């Protein structure tokens, strides 16, 4: 039974997941080695709670209780919980090292979940202690708003662990989907072409970025592909495309777009850098 949750990585995704856990009533720990990141996360979480108060979704008393359930720490020795969710960089070696460190800190019943959007859970767990307790738990940005969570069962993930995480997602008021480990899981594999085909259309001079976004939004999508890539982060979006391109033996349909590669090389990463396909500096 999950009673405590520790989130590792205090970036946008990590802080969002920590807020979701605290809203669900769980004792929550948010860890990052960078104290500045923890301060930014605390500010972002408070801003989210203030927004919910302004929309009369929660009371000020509720907000105070939610925030009080989050413990901000920078010492990995205090990363102890029933469920530990990593939300660090998309690098397999870094995730493996982290989980093996956490295994020494936690007891034999702790579950280790990766928020990876594209790395293979099966590959990760082959180099991690207690691979049967490793599972994918892919939240979507922004985590407090987006309902879907992909619960990814690796080759060695036990049925009890995947079921426990699936049930937890429901407790967190999320919509879990259980899937087997595969490149891009479900959403990123299907959605890849939403981005890649949009960029091909622009590269071929068929339509402008603005027109592609306007057309897709007019057909019912909440955000056009270029606005969505800017929100996600062009570097993150590109890394997922590259991951699928590699996993499918350089299949042309997953080939990263030149225009996105160029943007990332120039540091135009979207909203977080102030400029991507659109300019957010003004």
C-alpha positions, 0 to 999 in steps of 0.5 A, spaced: 500 500 500 502 506 497 502 511 503 508 516 501 511 518 495 518 521 493 519 525 486 526 526 484 527 532 480 524 539 481 523 541 474 517 542 471 514 535 471 517 533 477 514 539 481 507 538 477 508 530 479 509 532 487 503 537 487 499 531 484 501 527 490 500 532 495 493 533 492 492 526 493 493 526 500 500 523 500 506 525 504 510 527 499 518 529 498 521 533 492 528 532 491 533 535 487 541 536 488 540 544 486 537 548 492 535 553 486 531 548 483 527 547 489 526 554 491 523 555 484 519 548 484 516 551 491 514 558 488 511 554 482 507 550 486 504 555 490 502 559 484 498 553 482 495 553 488 493 560 488 490 559 481 486 554 484 483 558 490 482 564 485 478 559 481 474 557 487 477 549 486 480 549 493 479 553 499 485 557 502 485 552 508 486 546 503 492 549 499 495 550 506 494 543 507 496 541 500 503 545 501 504 542 508 504 535 505 510 537 501 517 536 504 523 539 499 530 536 500 537 536 497 540 530 501 538 523 497 539 520 504 532 522 505 529 520 499 525 514 502 518 512 500 513 507 498 513 509 491 519 513 488 518 517 481 524 519 477 523 526 473 530 527 471 534 528 464 532 523 459 539 519 460 538 512 461 545 511 465 543 517 469 536 514 471 540 507 472 545 510 477 539 514 481 535 508 482 541 504 484 542 509 489 535 509 491 535 502 492 540 502 498 536 508 501 529 504 501 527 498 504 525 492 499 518 493 498 519 500 495 517 501 488 521 505 483 517 509 477 520 512 471 517 518 468 521 517 461 517 518 455 521 514 450 526 510 454 525 503 454 523 500 461 525 493 460 532 496 458 533 500 464 531 495 469 536 490 466 541 494 470 537 496 476 537 492 483 530 489 484 528 489 477 521 487 478 519 493 482 521 498 476 515 500 472 514 506 467 509 512 470 509 517 464 505 523 466 504 528 461 505 536 461 502 539 465 502 534 470 496 537 475 492 538 469 493 532 464 489 526 466 492 521 462 498 517 465 501 511 461 503 505 466 508 501 463 510 494 464 517 492 463 519 485 461 521 484 469 516 488 472 511 484 477 504 484 476 503 486 483 507 492 482 504 495 475 497 493 478 499 497 485 501 503 480 495 503 476 490 503 482 494 509 485 493 513 479 486 512 480 487 515 487 490 521 484 484 522 480 488 520 473 486 516 468 491 510 467 493 506 461 497 500 462 501 498 456 507 493 455 514 496 454 515 499 447 518 504 443 514 511 445 509 507 449 503 509 446 502 516 446 509 518 443 509 513 438 502 515 435 503 523 436 510 523 433 507 524 426 503 530 429 509 534 430 514 531 424 508 531 419 507 538 421 514 540 420 515 537 413 509 541 411 512 547 413 519 545 410 516 544 404 513 551 403 506 548 403 503 552 409 506 557 415 507 555 422 502 559 424 497 556 419 498 549 421 497 551 428 490 555 426 488 549 422 489 544 427 486 548 432 480 549 428 479 542 427 479 540 435 486 540 437 487 544 443 494 546 441 497 546 434 503 542 433 508 548 434 505 551 440 505 544 443 512 543 441 514 550 444 510 548 451 513 541 451 520 544 450 524 543 443 529 539 446 525 534 449 521 533 443 527 532 439 530 527 444 523 523 443 523 523 436 531 521 436 529 515 440 524 512 436 528 514 430 534 509 433 529 504 436 526 503 429 532 502 425 532 509 422 525 508 419 524 514 415 517 516 418 521 517 425 526 521 422 527 528 426 526 534 422 532 539 420 528 545 422 527 542 429 534 540 430 537 547 428 532 550 433 535 546 439 542 547 436 541 555 437 538 554 444 531 556 441 527 551 446 520 554 446 517 557 452 522 555 457 528 559 453 523 565 451 523 563 444 522 557 439 517 556 433 514 563 437 517 568 440 515 569 448 520 574 450 515 580 448 
